Amino acid sequence: MSVTRSACLVLALGAVLLAGCAATRAAYRAGEDLPYPSNGPPEAEEIRHIPTGLKLSLEAAMDMVSAARLICVGETHDNIHAHRVELMILRDLHRRFPGKVAIGMEMFREPEQAILDRWTNGELTEIGFLKAVKWYENWGSDFGYYRDILRFARENRIDVVALNPSKELQQEVRTSGLDNVPAKLKSKLPEIGPPDPYQREAMKAVYGAHLRTEGLFDAFFRVQLLWEETMAVRIVDYLRSPRGEGKKMVTFTGGWHVKYGFGIPKKVIRRMPMPYVVILPAEISIPEEKKDQMMDVDLPPMPLLPGDFVWWIPYEGLEGKQAVMGIMMASKDNEVVVEGVTPGSPAEKAGIAKGDRIVAFDGEPVSDVTDVFLRVREKKHGDEAAVAVSRGGGEKTLKVRFFPIPGKKPHPD
């Protein structure tokens, strides 16, 4: 079986765990873990009921999905079609149960809940919202993948629940363990149930071989448990609250948080038994430019169904579709600092260098990486921008002309 060697693994070795990002991508490519393999290659938009192997129409599948109170969608973060499927599911649930649907999202942390509420209440502009939640610093993935989902939530006043724990709690659990969390954070520590043996072995197969020591894997797995137990608490607390009374929740997370049911579903059911379904958007093929990111991983025998539905989709990312400068940035003291420049990029051609501070973009002041990201996203290949930078005590304005960067992934902008 092939699994993507992606940036999410690298991040997981540090403070961030993105288990279930692109790593699930190849698992369904050959349908290896489906009990009823297709007679031939699956077709895009084909929906299969995994327990029976039956092909269903969207309406028939949603008739079954809508009977559940918890609908877990396991996405590939960098595939626009996975997010299109999520929006289709959300729209259909909202049509069937207007005012009775909520969304849970892995992309936000519990301390950001008030900001999410202000967004869905229509109190924040998009740029104000992205700055407030520090989207490009905390999640990092292009907001373009999630824009339509979050706009639909705001237009229809659908509650969006932040599922992940705070960075502070995550860092303490990663470095000190579950038993040594400081008193000031203990109230936020969820009950951690016994680790599921299938989950541990699956995660060790996918990620453990790439961690230098057993201790690093243990830290990795602790954080994954913290994430999923916190997600379960957030889901259950909302559904038990007056705001969640009588509602269904659809969750959008990486695939490994819901696949096989040993992540979020099991941890929710332990707290609040309810009908649930797992929907797995799965790529029918991997583009040539992604194949060099694949590696072979042997999962242990798994006597579990991977989910309830597999929804076959193409793979298509935003890479190359949008203009990029080709720089790494960080926000520091209300300034945007260039931390790296991609060779051969528009930024390098324009003369932008590591250590520069970007102070304005097309005459508009810049104080946060979001200011740069969103203004760059308004550009097309062939467009130009005037980028003012501070360097060595002086300031100069450089002309950036946008063009595709051959063979380079535009990360992060």
Order of alpha helices (4+ residues) and beta strands (2+ residues): beta-alpha-beta-beta-alpha-beta-alpha-beta-alpha-alpha-alpha-alpha-beta-alpha-alpha-alpha-alpha-beta-alpha-beta-alpha-beta-beta-beta-beta-alpha-beta-beta-alpha-beta-beta
